[in-house]
Amino acid sequence: MAWRFPFFYGYVMLPVAMLVQICTSPGQTFAVSAFMPVLRDDLGMSDSRLSLAYMLGTFFAAFPLSGVGPLADRFGLRGVTLLAVVALAGTCLAASTVSGFWSLLAVFLMLRFLGQGSLTLLGSNSIAMWFRSRLGRVSAVMSIGTALAFAWVPSWISQSIDAYGWRQTYVRMAALIAMVMVPVLLLVFVNRPEDIGQNVDGRMDRGPDTADRPLGRGTADDRREVNVDANRGDAPEQSTVTTPEDAWTLSEASRTTAFPILAACNALWALVGTGVLFHLYTLCADRGMPDALPSDLFKALGLSMLAMQLVGGVLADFVPLHRLLGIGMVALNLSVGCLIGWNSAPGYYAFAVFFGGGQGLLIAVGVVVWVRYFGRRHLGKIRGTVWCLTVAGSGCGPFLMGISRDQTGSFQAAIWGFLALLSPLMVAAWFATRPRHIDPAV
């Protein structure tokens, strides 16, 4: 691409990435949950059978997801994202024709693979290609679209179902995705700054050939500059010492202390959050809460998530990431504790605020931590593998909640189990410090 721009194009890519994140909504639990009551009644399925279809669909979606990152590394984010968007729109059309368990399972598989999995990963990686030192603050801005979608998409879906029916609502979603995202990706999306002669964070070139060098160890776009005083009698002479950005392989990264802790935090956060939110309407009804409470909880959760993503995104550029991760895991533990010991409307709002805040911090850390800890060269493969585990974990949560209710008459056993899984990670997160990469070639 030969275009040149008089400004840093990363700030154009920011709203594009926000749109990609909003586009993931059809595959996210907060949107799927709005369809659950009408799907259960129209298809004549029990809650446990719906949960089983969702779990299996999510679980099977995790397997091909590990290949999305490497595809983006090889063929570019723009082409892979465009393919995923078109496929997601087609899946929404297919969802409008669901008639039974197996067709619902197939639709859930594709919605989770394309929406919650692929596009979430691709949107985050697209920003990581353009920003490094300012990645946390930029990610905080990007979070606005995601959090608002979390707060308001369920209400939009419910209103559309009331007005047009659930099948026509899926058709409307398909049309919106295709009409908005396809032109944006074709006309606006650029894979990386090097494609248009720019550098990460909009840094100025240090040499005539820096914009054209391939990404790798020692390239000019990945160097950190250190000014050294030559200790002369006159004004100090400025020289530049350069250090290449780390480029960890997946095998190298998986052997660090931080990698399994980060992966486990992602997977269990998804398991707990998806399990509770998928059954939130039933949980509130079982405990005698008002019918309007679940919708209000989604709004409270979305707004608290937005607030902490903004705060966490800014802090991620100044505070060690393992500390933010630790605070986020503490908040998630507190949220689950509220569900166990505080059965009242204020208790549920406390759950929403703590869970939304903890989730916001984990999202802010997640956008930044992989590229800062392990570099950009193998980012797709590393994040794709972790995201595969995350999607698989998110599929198990609703099923575990359903089994708990079927066997014991309530969700309490599953919620206690969630707390037991999260508690050790609340401690381990504080030890997920940045690893040191010793390059044998240096």
N, C-alpha and C positions, 0 to 999 in steps of 0.2 A: 504494500500500500504506500503510495508516494505522497499522500497528503501531508501538509505541514500546517500547524496551527500556532498562532501567536500567544496561546495560553496553554496551561497544562490540561490535557484532555482527561485526566483522571477525575476532574470535577464534573465532567459530562457523564463518565461511566458510573458515578455515584448514584444518580437517580435511576439509571438503567438497572443497576444491581438491586435497587429498592423495588423496582417493578418485578424483577425476576423473583424476589423473595415473596412479594404479595401473590404472585402467580402460583406459588406452591400451595395456596389455601385449599384447593379441592382435595389434596392428599393429606392435609393436616387433621389431627384429631378434633380440633375445635370446630372445624367445618363438618367433618363426617358425623360428629355427635348430634348435630342439628337435624340430620336425616334419620337418626335411629328410631324415633317413635313412629314415623310414618312407614319406614321400611318394615319394622316389626309387624305393624298392623296390616299393611298391604300385601306383604309376602307371607304372612302367617308364620313367622319364626319366633322362637323364644329368645330371651336375652342371651342365654348361653350359646345358642346356635349362631346368633349374630356375632357374638364375641369370638367364637371359634373361626368363623369366616374371616374376621378382621385379623386375628392372630396369624392364621395360616397365610393370608395374603401378605401381611407385613413380613412374616418370616421368610417366605419364598422371595419376596422383593429384595431382601438383603443380599442374596447370592449374586445376582447380576450387578448389584450396585458397586461391588468392589472393582468392576471394570470400567466404571464411568470416569473416574479420575485419570487412569492411564490413557483412555481415549482422548480426554481433553488435553493431556500432556502431548499427545502425538499429533492430533489433528486440529487443535485449537479450541478454545472455549466457545467462540462464536458459533461454529458449525454444530458442535455437540449440544449447546444450549438451544439452538433453533430446532434441532431434531427432537429434543425432549419436549419443547413447547408444543410443537405440532402433534406429537404423540399424546400429550396430556389433553389437548383439546379433543382429539379423537376418542380418548378414554371417557371423557365426560359425556360425549354423545352415546357411547356404548352403555354408560351407566343408566341412561334414560330408558334403556330397553331391558333392564334386569328383570328376570322372572322367577328365579329360584336360587338355591344355595350355591350351585356351581358357577352360575353366571355372576353372582354377587362376589364370590371368592375371586374370580378372574378380574373383576373390576377393582376390588380392593387391592389386589396384587399390583396392578398397573398404576393406580392412584398413589399408592405408597412408594412404589419404585420411582415414579416420575416426579411426583409432587414433593412429598416429605423427604425423599431421598435425593434424587438426582439434581433437581433444580435448587434445592437448598445448598447442596455442596457446590454446584457450579456458580451460584450467585456470590457465595462467600469467597470462592477462589478468584473470581474475576476482580474483586476489589483488592485482594492480596497481591495481585500482579501489578497493581498501580501504586500502592502505598506501602511504606515500611515504617519509617519513624513516626508518621502520623496515622498509622493504621487504626489505633484504638479510637482516636477522635472521629475519624471518618466512619468507622463501624458504628459508633454511637449515633451519628446522623442517619446512617442507613437503617438503624433499628426502628426509627419512627414509623416507617411503612409497615414493618412486620408486626409491631405492637398494636398499631391501630387496626390492622386486619384481624388480629387475634381478638380484639375487643368488639369489633363491629360486624365482621363477616357472619358469625352465627345469627345475629339479629336479622341481617339482610336475607340470609337463606330462609329463616323462619317466615319472614314476611313474604318472600317470593313463593314459598310452598303454600302459604295460605291463599295467595292470589292466583297462582298458576298451576299448582301441583308440583310434586317432587320431580317428576319426569321432565316437565318443561323447565324446571329450575336448572337441571343439569344441562339442558340444551342451551339455555341462556349463558351459563358459565362457559361452555365451550366456545360460543360466539365471542364473548368478551375476551377470552384468552387469545384467540386467533387474531381478532381485529386489532388488539392493542399491541401484542408482543411481537408478532411476525414482522410488521414494518419497522419497529424499533430495533430488532436484532439485525435486520438486513441493512438498515440505513445508518445506524448510530453506533452499534457495538464494535469495539476494537479490542483485539485479544490482549495486547500488552503495549506498554509505551514504546518499546524498541521498534514496533511495527510502523510508527509514524515519526521516528527520529527523536524520541524523547526518552527520559530516564525516570526511574522510580522516584516518587515524591516530587517530580518536576525539577530535579537537580540539573544544573548546567553541565554540559560535556566538559571533560578534562583533557580531551585530545581530539584530533580530527577524526579518529576512527572509532570512537567509543560507542556511537549510536549503532554501528553496524556489526559490532562483535557479537557472536553467539553467546547465549547465557551459559555460565559455567563458573568454575572456580577462577577467581582472579580477574573477572571482567570489570570494566570501569564502573558499570552501573551498580555494582554490589559492594563497592569499597567504602570503608570508613576512613575518614581523614583525621589525622592527628598533626597538629602544628608543633614543630620542635624549634626551640630557641637555639641558635648556633653559638650563643654566648660570645658574640663579638662585642667590641666596644661601642659600636654605633647601634642603630635600631636593629632589633633582632631580625634575622633572616628567616623567612617562612619556607620550610620544606614540607613535603607531604610524604607520610608513611602510610601505605595502604595495606589493608587486611581483607582478603576475600571473604564473602559471605559463606557460611557453612552450607554444604549441600549433602545432607544426610540421605542415605538410602533407607528404605523401609526396614531392611534387616538390621542396619545399624541403629536406627531409632528404636526398634522394638526391644533392644537390649539395654536401654537406659532405664533408670529408675522412674523418670517422669512419665514415659509412654504408657505403661500399664495403668498407672494411677489416673492419668487423663482419660484413657479409653474407658476405664471402669466408671468414672464419674459421669461420662457422657451416656454410657449404656444404662446405668441405674437411674439416672435422672430421667431419661426417656421412659424407662419401664414404669416408674412411679407416677410420673406426670400423665402419661397416656392412660394408665390404668384408672386413676382417679377421675380424670376429666372425661373419659369415655363414658363412665357410669355416673357422672355427677348428678344428672337429673334424677336417676333412680335412687342414688344415695340420699339426696335431700328429701325425696318423697318418703323413703323408708323411715327416716328420722323425724318426720312430721314437720318439715320446713315448708314455708310458703311456695306456691308454684312458681312465682316470679323470681325467687332467689337465685337459681342457677344462672339465668341470663345476667343478673346483676353481678354475680361472682365472676363471670367471664370478663365483664367490663373492668371490675376492680383488679383482676389478675392482669389483664392487658395493660392497664395504665401503670400499675406498679412495675411491671416488666419493662415498660418503656422508660420509666424514671430511672431504674437501676441500670438499664443498658446505656442510657445517656451518661450517667455518672460513671459507670464501670468502663465505658469506652474511653472517656477522658482520662480516668485514673490508670488505665492500661498502658498509657504512654509514660507514666511517672512512677507507678507502684509495681513492685515485683508481682508477676502474674500468679505465682503460687499462693500469695496472700489473698488476692481477690478470689481465687478458686476456693480457698478455705472458708472465707466468709460466705460465699455462695452455698457451699455444702452445709454450713451451720444453719442458714436460712431454710434450706430444704428440710432439714431435720426438724426444725421448729414448726414448719408447716404441717408435716405429718403428725407431730405431737398434738397440734391443735385439733386435728380430726379425731384423735383418740380420746382426748380428755376434756373437750370443750364443745358439748353438743347444744349449740345455740346459734342464732344468726350472727352475733358478734364473733363467735368462734370460727364460723365459716368465712367470714370476711377476713379474720386474722390469717386463716389458711391461705386465702387468695393473695393477700398482701405479701406474706412470707414466701409463698411459692413463686409468685410472680417476680418478686425482688430477687430471690435466689436464681431463678431461671434467667432473669435479665443479666445478672453478673456472669453466669456461666456462658451465656451467649456471647457477651462482650469479650470474655477471656478466650472462648473458642475461636472467634474470628482471628485473633491476634497470635495466639500461643503457638500454633503449628508452624507458621512461617517464621516466627522469631526463634523458636527452639530448633527447627530442623531445616530451614531454608526453603527456597522456591523451586529448585530443580526437580525434586520428586514430590512436590506438595500434593499433586493430584492422587498419586498412589498411596501416600501416607494417610491423607484425610479420607480417601475413599475407603480404605480398610477400616478405619475407626468408625466412619459413618455406617458401614455395613453392620458393625456390632451395635451401633446405636439404634438403627432401624429394627434389627432383630429384637433388641431389648424392648423397644416400644410396642412390639406386637405381643409380647408375653404379658404385659401389665393388665390389659382388659380381660384376658382369659383367666388369669389368676384371681382377679376380682370376681369374675363370674362363678368360678369354681367355689370360692369362699361363700358366696351367697347361696349357691345351690346346696352346699353341704351343711352349712351352719345357720342359714337363714339371715345372715348379715355379711357386710363387707369387713367386719372388724378384724377377723383373723388375717386377711390379706394386708390390711393396713399395718398391723403389728409386724408382719413379715417385712414390709417395706422399710419400716423403721430399723429393724435389725440389719437389713442390708446396707442402709445408708450410713448408719452410725460409725462403722470403721473407716469409711471414706471421709467422714468429717475430720478425722485425725490425719489420715494418710495424705489428704490434699495439701497440707502444709509442707510436705516433703517433696512435692513435685517441682523442684527447682530446675532451672535451665541447665541442660547437660553441656559438658565441654567436649568439643569434637577435636581430636588430635589427628591431623592430616599427616599420614606417613610421607607424603611428597614434600612437605614443608621442612 
